[in-house]
Structures are given as structure tokens and as C-alpha cells.
Amino acid sequence: MPEVGISIGGRRFEVACQDGEEHFLEMAAGLLDREASTLVQQTGRIPESRMLLMAGLMLADRTAGMEDKLDALQGQLAEMQAELEALRNAPPPEPRVVEVPVVPDSVGDTLAELAARAEALADTVEEKAAGQSGDDS
């Protein structure tokens, strides 16, 4: 069983752990050390047991707050997953009918006939205008 040297609040400790768990122990000690260092800075030198107790309580308080946030987020996630599942299982929406006005063929034929008449009238007007121009010369 390996022993790991850790520092908490400026004090050195040797702690035994399982093989392969050294990294986790060092990370946990780092969290405890940050809290203990804050206490030492604020209060000066305090007895080791009191420093460890207070640092542990501060970490526990922070952990409880994180657990509350985690519970709230898990609740929100469950709600969103339920909503997503409901949307997936919902029947598809009814197709919307869009009415597009259609111009009847008779109107198109009438417009083509009017265009042909207008062109014929334009040709007649041009011929008369050309004939009058020739008369004036």
C-alpha cells in the first residue's frame, strides 16, 4: 500500500492509499488544502484538528451546495427528456392545405386574344403614321 505525502494548511502528512489511487488522494488533498489555507490566512495559526475540522466542514458545505444544484439540474434534464420523448411519440401534425389561386385557361386565352388585337391595332397605327409621314414629304 503506497504512502503519499500531502500538504494541508502548510502542514505535511503521510497518508496510505490503495495502489492506483494516489492521483485521487492528491486531488482530494488539494481541495482540502485550499480550504485549510484560506482558514490559516484568515485566522492565523490554529490547532491542526480544528483546521482540519473547519476545512472539512467548508468542503462539506460546498459539496452540499453542488449536490443541490446537481439535483435541480437532474430534475430539469428529466423534464426535458420527458418532453422530448413526448414530442417523438406525438402523431405528426396534420398537413396544412394551402390554396393557390389558379388562372383559368379561358382567361389566358382571352388575354392572348387581347394582346393579338393590341398588336394589330399598333401595326395599323404605325402604318397610318407612316402613310401620313409620306404624305407630308
Phi and psi in radians as a Rosetta constraint file:
Dihedral C 1 N 2 CA 2 C 2 CIRCULARHARMONIC -1.278 0.35
Dihedral N 2 CA 2 C 2 N 3 CIRCULARHARMONIC 2.639 0.35
Dihedral C 2 N 3 CA 3 C 3 CIRCULARHARMONIC -1.887 0.35
Dihedral N 3 CA 3 C 3 N 4 CIRCULARHARMONIC 2.405 0.35
Dihedral C 3 N 4 CA 4 C 4 CIRCULARHARMONIC -2.072 0.35
Dihedral N 4 CA 4 C 4 N 5 CIRCULARHARMONIC 2.317 0.35
Dihedral C 4 N 5 CA 5 C 5 CIRCULARHARMONIC -1.506 0.35
Dihedral N 5 CA 5 C 5 N 6 CIRCULARHARMONIC 2.144 0.35
Dihedral C 5 N 6 CA 6 C 6 CIRCULARHARMONIC -2.185 0.35
Dihedral N 6 CA 6 C 6 N 7 CIRCULARHARMONIC 2.741 0.35
Dihedral C 6 N 7 CA 7 C 7 CIRCULARHARMONIC -2.135 0.35
Dihedral N 7 CA 7 C 7 N 8 CIRCULARHARMONIC 2.212 0.35
Dihedral C 7 N 8 CA 8 C 8 CIRCULARHARMONIC -2.294 0.35
Dihedral N 8 CA 8 C 8 N 9 CIRCULARHARMONIC 2.083 0.35
Dihedral C 8 N 9 CA 9 C 9 CIRCULARHARMONIC 1.051 0.35
Dihedral N 9 CA 9 C 9 N 10 CIRCULARHARMONIC 0.569 0.35
Dihedral C 9 N 10 CA 10 C 10 CIRCULARHARMONIC 1.451 0.35
Dihedral N 10 CA 10 C 10 N 11 CIRCULARHARMONIC 0.073 0.35
Dihedral C 10 N 11 CA 11 C 11 CIRCULARHARMONIC -1.963 0.35
Dihedral N 11 CA 11 C 11 N 12 CIRCULARHARMONIC 2.501 0.35
Dihedral C 11 N 12 CA 12 C 12 CIRCULARHARMONIC -1.734 0.35
Dihedral N 12 CA 12 C 12 N 13 CIRCULARHARMONIC 2.407 0.35
Dihedral C 12 N 13 CA 13 C 13 CIRCULARHARMONIC -2.349 0.35
Dihedral N 13 CA 13 C 13 N 14 CIRCULARHARMONIC 2.573 0.35
Dihedral C 13 N 14 CA 14 C 14 CIRCULARHARMONIC -1.880 0.35
Dihedral N 14 CA 14 C 14 N 15 CIRCULARHARMONIC 2.154 0.35
Dihedral C 14 N 15 CA 15 C 15 CIRCULARHARMONIC -2.230 0.35
Dihedral N 15 CA 15 C 15 N 16 CIRCULARHARMONIC 2.350 0.35
Dihedral C 15 N 16 CA 16 C 16 CIRCULARHARMONIC -1.532 0.35
Dihedral N 16 CA 16 C 16 N 17 CIRCULARHARMONIC 2.598 0.35
Dihedral C 16 N 17 CA 17 C 17 CIRCULARHARMONIC -2.618 0.35
Dihedral N 17 CA 17 C 17 N 18 CIRCULARHARMONIC 2.993 0.35
Dihedral C 17 N 18 CA 18 C 18 CIRCULARHARMONIC -1.281 0.35
Dihedral N 18 CA 18 C 18 N 19 CIRCULARHARMONIC 2.680 0.35
Dihedral C 18 N 19 CA 19 C 19 CIRCULARHARMONIC -0.994 0.35
Dihedral N 19 CA 19 C 19 N 20 CIRCULARHARMONIC 2.362 0.35
Dihedral C 19 N 20 CA 20 C 20 CIRCULARHARMONIC 1.497 0.35
Dihedral N 20 CA 20 C 20 N 21 CIRCULARHARMONIC -0.127 0.35
Dihedral C 20 N 21 CA 21 C 21 CIRCULARHARMONIC -1.788 0.35
Dihedral N 21 CA 21 C 21 N 22 CIRCULARHARMONIC 0.166 0.35
Dihedral C 21 N 22 CA 22 C 22 CIRCULARHARMONIC -1.028 0.35
Dihedral N 22 CA 22 C 22 N 23 CIRCULARHARMONIC -0.750 0.35
Dihedral C 22 N 23 CA 23 C 23 CIRCULARHARMONIC -1.055 0.35
Dihedral N 23 CA 23 C 23 N 24 CIRCULARHARMONIC -0.762 0.35
Dihedral C 23 N 24 CA 24 C 24 CIRCULARHARMONIC -1.152 0.35
Dihedral N 24 CA 24 C 24 N 25 CIRCULARHARMONIC -0.690 0.35
Dihedral C 24 N 25 CA 25 C 25 CIRCULARHARMONIC -1.092 0.35
Dihedral N 25 CA 25 C 25 N 26 CIRCULARHARMONIC -0.750 0.35
Dihedral C 25 N 26 CA 26 C 26 CIRCULARHARMONIC -1.138 0.35
Dihedral N 26 CA 26 C 26 N 27 CIRCULARHARMONIC -0.676 0.35
Dihedral C 26 N 27 CA 27 C 27 CIRCULARHARMONIC -1.131 0.35
Dihedral N 27 CA 27 C 27 N 28 CIRCULARHARMONIC -0.770 0.35
Dihedral C 27 N 28 CA 28 C 28 CIRCULARHARMONIC -1.121 0.35
Dihedral N 28 CA 28 C 28 N 29 CIRCULARHARMONIC -0.723 0.35
Dihedral C 28 N 29 CA 29 C 29 CIRCULARHARMONIC -1.107 0.35
Dihedral N 29 CA 29 C 29 N 30 CIRCULARHARMONIC -0.636 0.35
Dihedral C 29 N 30 CA 30 C 30 CIRCULARHARMONIC -1.085 0.35
Dihedral N 30 CA 30 C 30 N 31 CIRCULARHARMONIC -0.741 0.35
Dihedral C 30 N 31 CA 31 C 31 CIRCULARHARMONIC -1.092 0.35
Dihedral N 31 CA 31 C 31 N 32 CIRCULARHARMONIC -0.805 0.35
Dihedral C 31 N 32 CA 32 C 32 CIRCULARHARMONIC -1.133 0.35
Dihedral N 32 CA 32 C 32 N 33 CIRCULARHARMONIC -0.671 0.35
Dihedral C 32 N 33 CA 33 C 33 CIRCULARHARMONIC -1.114 0.35
Dihedral N 33 CA 33 C 33 N 34 CIRCULARHARMONIC -0.686 0.35
Dihedral C 33 N 34 CA 34 C 34 CIRCULARHARMONIC -1.066 0.35
Dihedral N 34 CA 34 C 34 N 35 CIRCULARHARMONIC -0.761 0.35
Dihedral C 34 N 35 CA 35 C 35 CIRCULARHARMONIC -1.172 0.35
Dihedral N 35 CA 35 C 35 N 36 CIRCULARHARMONIC -0.773 0.35
Dihedral C 35 N 36 CA 36 C 36 CIRCULARHARMONIC -1.125 0.35
Dihedral N 36 CA 36 C 36 N 37 CIRCULARHARMONIC -0.703 0.35
Dihedral C 36 N 37 CA 37 C 37 CIRCULARHARMONIC -1.110 0.35
Dihedral N 37 CA 37 C 37 N 38 CIRCULARHARMONIC -0.664 0.35
Dihedral C 37 N 38 CA 38 C 38 CIRCULARHARMONIC -1.088 0.35
Dihedral N 38 CA 38 C 38 N 39 CIRCULARHARMONIC -0.773 0.35
Dihedral C 38 N 39 CA 39 C 39 CIRCULARHARMONIC -1.073 0.35
Dihedral N 39 CA 39 C 39 N 40 CIRCULARHARMONIC -0.804 0.35
Dihedral C 39 N 40 CA 40 C 40 CIRCULARHARMONIC -1.088 0.35
Dihedral N 40 CA 40 C 40 N 41 CIRCULARHARMONIC -0.700 0.35
Dihedral C 40 N 41 CA 41 C 41 CIRCULARHARMONIC -1.131 0.35
Dihedral N 41 CA 41 C 41 N 42 CIRCULARHARMONIC -0.668 0.35
Dihedral C 41 N 42 CA 42 C 42 CIRCULARHARMONIC -1.377 0.35
Dihedral N 42 CA 42 C 42 N 43 CIRCULARHARMONIC -0.615 0.35
Dihedral C 42 N 43 CA 43 C 43 CIRCULARHARMONIC -1.986 0.35
Dihedral N 43 CA 43 C 43 N 44 CIRCULARHARMONIC -0.172 0.35
Dihedral C 43 N 44 CA 44 C 44 CIRCULARHARMONIC 1.470 0.35
Dihedral N 44 CA 44 C 44 N 45 CIRCULARHARMONIC -2.762 0.35
Dihedral C 44 N 45 CA 45 C 45 CIRCULARHARMONIC -1.294 0.35
Dihedral N 45 CA 45 C 45 N 46 CIRCULARHARMONIC 2.194 0.35
Dihedral C 45 N 46 CA 46 C 46 CIRCULARHARMONIC -2.210 0.35
Dihedral N 46 CA 46 C 46 N 47 CIRCULARHARMONIC 2.789 0.35
Dihedral C 46 N 47 CA 47 C 47 CIRCULARHARMONIC -1.014 0.35
Dihedral N 47 CA 47 C 47 N 48 CIRCULARHARMONIC 2.524 0.35
Dihedral C 47 N 48 CA 48 C 48 CIRCULARHARMONIC -0.958 0.35
Dihedral N 48 CA 48 C 48 N 49 CIRCULARHARMONIC -0.816 0.35
Dihedral C 48 N 49 CA 49 C 49 CIRCULARHARMONIC -1.117 0.35
Dihedral N 49 CA 49 C 49 N 50 CIRCULARHARMONIC -0.697 0.35
Dihedral C 49 N 50 CA 50 C 50 CIRCULARHARMONIC -1.178 0.35
Dihedral N 50 CA 50 C 50 N 51 CIRCULARHARMONIC -0.726 0.35
Dihedral C 50 N 51 CA 51 C 51 CIRCULARHARMONIC -1.063 0.35
Dihedral N 51 CA 51 C 51 N 52 CIRCULARHARMONIC -0.798 0.35
Dihedral C 51 N 52 CA 52 C 52 CIRCULARHARMONIC -1.157 0.35
Dihedral N 52 CA 52 C 52 N 53 CIRCULARHARMONIC -0.687 0.35
Dihedral C 52 N 53 CA 53 C 53 CIRCULARHARMONIC -1.092 0.35
Dihedral N 53 CA 53 C 53 N 54 CIRCULARHARMONIC -0.868 0.35
Dihedral C 53 N 54 CA 54 C 54 CIRCULARHARMONIC -1.127 0.35
Dihedral N 54 CA 54 C 54 N 55 CIRCULARHARMONIC -0.745 0.35
Dihedral C 54 N 55 CA 55 C 55 CIRCULARHARMONIC -1.107 0.35
Dihedral N 55 CA 55 C 55 N 56 CIRCULARHARMONIC -0.705 0.35
Dihedral C 55 N 56 CA 56 C 56 CIRCULARHARMONIC -1.107 0.35
Dihedral N 56 CA 56 C 56 N 57 CIRCULARHARMONIC -0.728 0.35
Dihedral C 56 N 57 CA 57 C 57 CIRCULARHARMONIC -1.137 0.35
Dihedral N 57 CA 57 C 57 N 58 CIRCULARHARMONIC -0.678 0.35
Dihedral C 57 N 58 CA 58 C 58 CIRCULARHARMONIC -1.125 0.35
Dihedral N 58 CA 58 C 58 N 59 CIRCULARHARMONIC -0.723 0.35
Dihedral C 58 N 59 CA 59 C 59 CIRCULARHARMONIC -1.147 0.35
Dihedral N 59 CA 59 C 59 N 60 CIRCULARHARMONIC -0.707 0.35
Dihedral C 59 N 60 CA 60 C 60 CIRCULARHARMONIC -1.088 0.35
Dihedral N 60 CA 60 C 60 N 61 CIRCULARHARMONIC -0.712 0.35
Dihedral C 60 N 61 CA 61 C 61 CIRCULARHARMONIC -1.101 0.35
Dihedral N 61 CA 61 C 61 N 62 CIRCULARHARMONIC -0.795 0.35
Dihedral C 61 N 62 CA 62 C 62 CIRCULARHARMONIC -1.092 0.35
Dihedral N 62 CA 62 C 62 N 63 CIRCULARHARMONIC -0.726 0.35
Dihedral C 62 N 63 CA 63 C 63 CIRCULARHARMONIC -1.114 0.35
Dihedral N 63 CA 63 C 63 N 64 CIRCULARHARMONIC -0.736 0.35
Dihedral C 63 N 64 CA 64 C 64 CIRCULARHARMONIC -1.070 0.35
Dihedral N 64 CA 64 C 64 N 65 CIRCULARHARMONIC -0.717 0.35
Dihedral C 64 N 65 CA 65 C 65 CIRCULARHARMONIC -1.095 0.35
Dihedral N 65 CA 65 C 65 N 66 CIRCULARHARMONIC -0.725 0.35
Dihedral C 65 N 66 CA 66 C 66 CIRCULARHARMONIC -1.162 0.35
Dihedral N 66 CA 66 C 66 N 67 CIRCULARHARMONIC -0.650 0.35
Dihedral C 66 N 67 CA 67 C 67 CIRCULARHARMONIC -1.134 0.35
Dihedral N 67 CA 67 C 67 N 68 CIRCULARHARMONIC -0.678 0.35
Dihedral C 67 N 68 CA 68 C 68 CIRCULARHARMONIC -1.082 0.35
Dihedral N 68 CA 68 C 68 N 69 CIRCULARHARMONIC -0.778 0.35
Dihedral C 68 N 69 CA 69 C 69 CIRCULARHARMONIC -1.119 0.35
Dihedral N 69 CA 69 C 69 N 70 CIRCULARHARMONIC -0.720 0.35
Dihedral C 69 N 70 CA 70 C 70 CIRCULARHARMONIC -1.085 0.35
Dihedral N 70 CA 70 C 70 N 71 CIRCULARHARMONIC -0.772 0.35
Dihedral C 70 N 71 CA 71 C 71 CIRCULARHARMONIC -1.046 0.35
Dihedral N 71 CA 71 C 71 N 72 CIRCULARHARMONIC -0.764 0.35
Dihedral C 71 N 72 CA 72 C 72 CIRCULARHARMONIC -1.108 0.35
Dihedral N 72 CA 72 C 72 N 73 CIRCULARHARMONIC -0.765 0.35
Dihedral C 72 N 73 CA 73 C 73 CIRCULARHARMONIC -1.159 0.35
Dihedral N 73 CA 73 C 73 N 74 CIRCULARHARMONIC -0.648 0.35
Dihedral C 73 N 74 CA 74 C 74 CIRCULARHARMONIC -1.146 0.35
Dihedral N 74 CA 74 C 74 N 75 CIRCULARHARMONIC -0.644 0.35
Dihedral C 74 N 75 CA 75 C 75 CIRCULARHARMONIC -1.111 0.35
Dihedral N 75 CA 75 C 75 N 76 CIRCULARHARMONIC -0.770 0.35
Dihedral C 75 N 76 CA 76 C 76 CIRCULARHARMONIC -1.101 0.35
Dihedral N 76 CA 76 C 76 N 77 CIRCULARHARMONIC -0.726 0.35
Dihedral C 76 N 77 CA 77 C 77 CIRCULARHARMONIC -1.090 0.35
Dihedral N 77 CA 77 C 77 N 78 CIRCULARHARMONIC -0.755 0.35
Dihedral C 77 N 78 CA 78 C 78 CIRCULARHARMONIC -1.076 0.35
Dihedral N 78 CA 78 C 78 N 79 CIRCULARHARMONIC -0.728 0.35
Dihedral C 78 N 79 CA 79 C 79 CIRCULARHARMONIC -1.081 0.35
Dihedral N 79 CA 79 C 79 N 80 CIRCULARHARMONIC -0.781 0.35
Dihedral C 79 N 80 CA 80 C 80 CIRCULARHARMONIC -1.170 0.35
Dihedral N 80 CA 80 C 80 N 81 CIRCULARHARMONIC -0.656 0.35
Dihedral C 80 N 81 CA 81 C 81 CIRCULARHARMONIC -1.148 0.35
Dihedral N 81 CA 81 C 81 N 82 CIRCULARHARMONIC -0.709 0.35
Dihedral C 81 N 82 CA 82 C 82 CIRCULARHARMONIC -1.108 0.35
Dihedral N 82 CA 82 C 82 N 83 CIRCULARHARMONIC -0.734 0.35
Dihedral C 82 N 83 CA 83 C 83 CIRCULARHARMONIC -1.121 0.35
Dihedral N 83 CA 83 C 83 N 84 CIRCULARHARMONIC -0.738 0.35
Dihedral C 83 N 84 CA 84 C 84 CIRCULARHARMONIC -1.100 0.35
Dihedral N 84 CA 84 C 84 N 85 CIRCULARHARMONIC -0.753 0.35
Dihedral C 84 N 85 CA 85 C 85 CIRCULARHARMONIC -1.114 0.35
Dihedral N 85 CA 85 C 85 N 86 CIRCULARHARMONIC -0.701 0.35
Dihedral C 85 N 86 CA 86 C 86 CIRCULARHARMONIC -1.103 0.35
Dihedral N 86 CA 86 C 86 N 87 CIRCULARHARMONIC -0.709 0.35
Dihedral C 86 N 87 CA 87 C 87 CIRCULARHARMONIC -1.163 0.35
Dihedral N 87 CA 87 C 87 N 88 CIRCULARHARMONIC -0.664 0.35
Dihedral C 87 N 88 CA 88 C 88 CIRCULARHARMONIC -1.150 0.35
Dihedral N 88 CA 88 C 88 N 89 CIRCULARHARMONIC -0.638 0.35
Dihedral C 88 N 89 CA 89 C 89 CIRCULARHARMONIC -1.549 0.35
Dihedral N 89 CA 89 C 89 N 90 CIRCULARHARMONIC -0.133 0.35
Dihedral C 89 N 90 CA 90 C 90 CIRCULARHARMONIC -1.223 0.35
Dihedral N 90 CA 90 C 90 N 91 CIRCULARHARMONIC 2.552 0.35
Dihedral C 90 N 91 CA 91 C 91 CIRCULARHARMONIC -1.138 0.35
Dihedral N 91 CA 91 C 91 N 92 CIRCULARHARMONIC 2.638 0.35
Dihedral C 91 N 92 CA 92 C 92 CIRCULARHARMONIC -1.101 0.35
Dihedral N 92 CA 92 C 92 N 93 CIRCULARHARMONIC 2.636 0.35
Dihedral C 92 N 93 CA 93 C 93 CIRCULARHARMONIC -1.163 0.35
Dihedral N 93 CA 93 C 93 N 94 CIRCULARHARMONIC 2.678 0.35
Dihedral C 93 N 94 CA 94 C 94 CIRCULARHARMONIC -1.112 0.35
Dihedral N 94 CA 94 C 94 N 95 CIRCULARHARMONIC 2.390 0.35
Dihedral C 94 N 95 CA 95 C 95 CIRCULARHARMONIC -1.146 0.35
Dihedral N 95 CA 95 C 95 N 96 CIRCULARHARMONIC 2.492 0.35
Dihedral C 95 N 96 CA 96 C 96 CIRCULARHARMONIC -1.528 0.35
Dihedral N 96 CA 96 C 96 N 97 CIRCULARHARMONIC 2.430 0.35
Dihedral C 96 N 97 CA 97 C 97 CIRCULARHARMONIC -1.645 0.35
Dihedral N 97 CA 97 C 97 N 98 CIRCULARHARMONIC 2.168 0.35
Dihedral C 97 N 98 CA 98 C 98 CIRCULARHARMONIC -1.976 0.35
Dihedral N 98 CA 98 C 98 N 99 CIRCULARHARMONIC 2.101 0.35
Dihedral C 98 N 99 CA 99 C 99 CIRCULARHARMONIC -1.601 0.35
Dihedral N 99 CA 99 C 99 N 100 CIRCULARHARMONIC 2.209 0.35
Dihedral C 99 N 100 CA 100 C 100 CIRCULARHARMONIC -1.983 0.35
Dihedral N 100 CA 100 C 100 N 101 CIRCULARHARMONIC 2.140 0.35
Dihedral C 100 N 101 CA 101 C 101 CIRCULARHARMONIC -1.123 0.35
Dihedral N 101 CA 101 C 101 N 102 CIRCULARHARMONIC 2.411 0.35
Dihedral C 101 N 102 CA 102 C 102 CIRCULARHARMONIC -2.038 0.35
Dihedral N 102 CA 102 C 102 N 103 CIRCULARHARMONIC 2.326 0.35
Dihedral C 102 N 103 CA 103 C 103 CIRCULARHARMONIC -1.416 0.35
Dihedral N 103 CA 103 C 103 N 104 CIRCULARHARMONIC 2.118 0.35
Dihedral C 103 N 104 CA 104 C 104 CIRCULARHARMONIC -1.085 0.35
Dihedral N 104 CA 104 C 104 N 105 CIRCULARHARMONIC 2.630 0.35
Dihedral C 104 N 105 CA 105 C 105 CIRCULARHARMONIC -1.009 0.35
Dihedral N 105 CA 105 C 105 N 106 CIRCULARHARMONIC -0.609 0.35
Dihedral C 105 N 106 CA 106 C 106 CIRCULARHARMONIC -1.102 0.35
Dihedral N 106 CA 106 C 106 N 107 CIRCULARHARMONIC -0.617 0.35
Dihedral C 106 N 107 CA 107 C 107 CIRCULARHARMONIC -1.191 0.35
Dihedral N 107 CA 107 C 107 N 108 CIRCULARHARMONIC -0.723 0.35
Dihedral C 107 N 108 CA 108 C 108 CIRCULARHARMONIC -1.075 0.35
Dihedral N 108 CA 108 C 108 N 109 CIRCULARHARMONIC -0.727 0.35
Dihedral C 108 N 109 CA 109 C 109 CIRCULARHARMONIC -1.125 0.35
Dihedral N 109 CA 109 C 109 N 110 CIRCULARHARMONIC -0.721 0.35
Dihedral C 109 N 110 CA 110 C 110 CIRCULARHARMONIC -1.115 0.35
Dihedral N 110 CA 110 C 110 N 111 CIRCULARHARMONIC -0.733 0.35
Dihedral C 110 N 111 CA 111 C 111 CIRCULARHARMONIC -1.127 0.35
Dihedral N 111 CA 111 C 111 N 112 CIRCULARHARMONIC -0.671 0.35
Dihedral C 111 N 112 CA 112 C 112 CIRCULARHARMONIC -1.139 0.35
Dihedral N 112 CA 112 C 112 N 113 CIRCULARHARMONIC -0.692 0.35
Dihedral C 112 N 113 CA 113 C 113 CIRCULARHARMONIC -1.144 0.35
Dihedral N 113 CA 113 C 113 N 114 CIRCULARHARMONIC -0.730 0.35
Dihedral C 113 N 114 CA 114 C 114 CIRCULARHARMONIC -1.113 0.35
Dihedral N 114 CA 114 C 114 N 115 CIRCULARHARMONIC -0.673 0.35
Dihedral C 114 N 115 CA 115 C 115 CIRCULARHARMONIC -1.140 0.35
Dihedral N 115 CA 115 C 115 N 116 CIRCULARHARMONIC -0.722 0.35
Dihedral C 115 N 116 CA 116 C 116 CIRCULARHARMONIC -1.114 0.35
Dihedral N 116 CA 116 C 116 N 117 CIRCULARHARMONIC -0.727 0.35
Dihedral C 116 N 117 CA 117 C 117 CIRCULARHARMONIC -1.113 0.35
Dihedral N 117 CA 117 C 117 N 118 CIRCULARHARMONIC -0.728 0.35
Dihedral C 117 N 118 CA 118 C 118 CIRCULARHARMONIC -1.092 0.35
Dihedral N 118 CA 118 C 118 N 119 CIRCULARHARMONIC -0.707 0.35
Dihedral C 118 N 119 CA 119 C 119 CIRCULARHARMONIC -1.140 0.35
Dihedral N 119 CA 119 C 119 N 120 CIRCULARHARMONIC -0.712 0.35
Dihedral C 119 N 120 CA 120 C 120 CIRCULARHARMONIC -1.118 0.35
Dihedral N 120 CA 120 C 120 N 121 CIRCULARHARMONIC -0.729 0.35
Dihedral C 120 N 121 CA 121 C 121 CIRCULARHARMONIC -1.130 0.35
Dihedral N 121 CA 121 C 121 N 122 CIRCULARHARMONIC -0.703 0.35
Dihedral C 121 N 122 CA 122 C 122 CIRCULARHARMONIC -1.091 0.35
Dihedral N 122 CA 122 C 122 N 123 CIRCULARHARMONIC -0.737 0.35
Dihedral C 122 N 123 CA 123 C 123 CIRCULARHARMONIC -1.082 0.35
Dihedral N 123 CA 123 C 123 N 124 CIRCULARHARMONIC -0.738 0.35
Dihedral C 123 N 124 CA 124 C 124 CIRCULARHARMONIC -1.107 0.35
Dihedral N 124 CA 124 C 124 N 125 CIRCULARHARMONIC -0.772 0.35
Dihedral C 124 N 125 CA 125 C 125 CIRCULARHARMONIC -1.087 0.35
Dihedral N 125 CA 125 C 125 N 126 CIRCULARHARMONIC -0.744 0.35
Dihedral C 125 N 126 CA 126 C 126 CIRCULARHARMONIC -1.113 0.35
Dihedral N 126 CA 126 C 126 N 127 CIRCULARHARMONIC -0.701 0.35
Dihedral C 126 N 127 CA 127 C 127 CIRCULARHARMONIC -1.141 0.35
Dihedral N 127 CA 127 C 127 N 128 CIRCULARHARMONIC -0.746 0.35
Dihedral C 127 N 128 CA 128 C 128 CIRCULARHARMONIC -1.154 0.35
Dihedral N 128 CA 128 C 128 N 129 CIRCULARHARMONIC -0.699 0.35
Dihedral C 128 N 129 CA 129 C 129 CIRCULARHARMONIC -1.146 0.35
Dihedral N 129 CA 129 C 129 N 130 CIRCULARHARMONIC -0.666 0.35
Dihedral C 129 N 130 CA 130 C 130 CIRCULARHARMONIC -1.206 0.35
Dihedral N 130 CA 130 C 130 N 131 CIRCULARHARMONIC -0.662 0.35
Dihedral C 130 N 131 CA 131 C 131 CIRCULARHARMONIC -1.176 0.35
Dihedral N 131 CA 131 C 131 N 132 CIRCULARHARMONIC -0.651 0.35
Dihedral C 131 N 132 CA 132 C 132 CIRCULARHARMONIC -1.242 0.35
Dihedral N 132 CA 132 C 132 N 133 CIRCULARHARMONIC -0.597 0.35
Dihedral C 132 N 133 CA 133 C 133 CIRCULARHARMONIC -1.152 0.35
Dihedral N 133 CA 133 C 133 N 134 CIRCULARHARMONIC -0.653 0.35
Dihedral C 133 N 134 CA 134 C 134 CIRCULARHARMONIC -1.247 0.35
Dihedral N 134 CA 134 C 134 N 135 CIRCULARHARMONIC -0.524 0.35
Dihedral C 134 N 135 CA 135 C 135 CIRCULARHARMONIC -1.252 0.35
Dihedral N 135 CA 135 C 135 N 136 CIRCULARHARMONIC -0.550 0.35
Dihedral C 135 N 136 CA 136 C 136 CIRCULARHARMONIC -1.293 0.35
Dihedral N 136 CA 136 C 136 N 137 CIRCULARHARMONIC -0.358 0.35
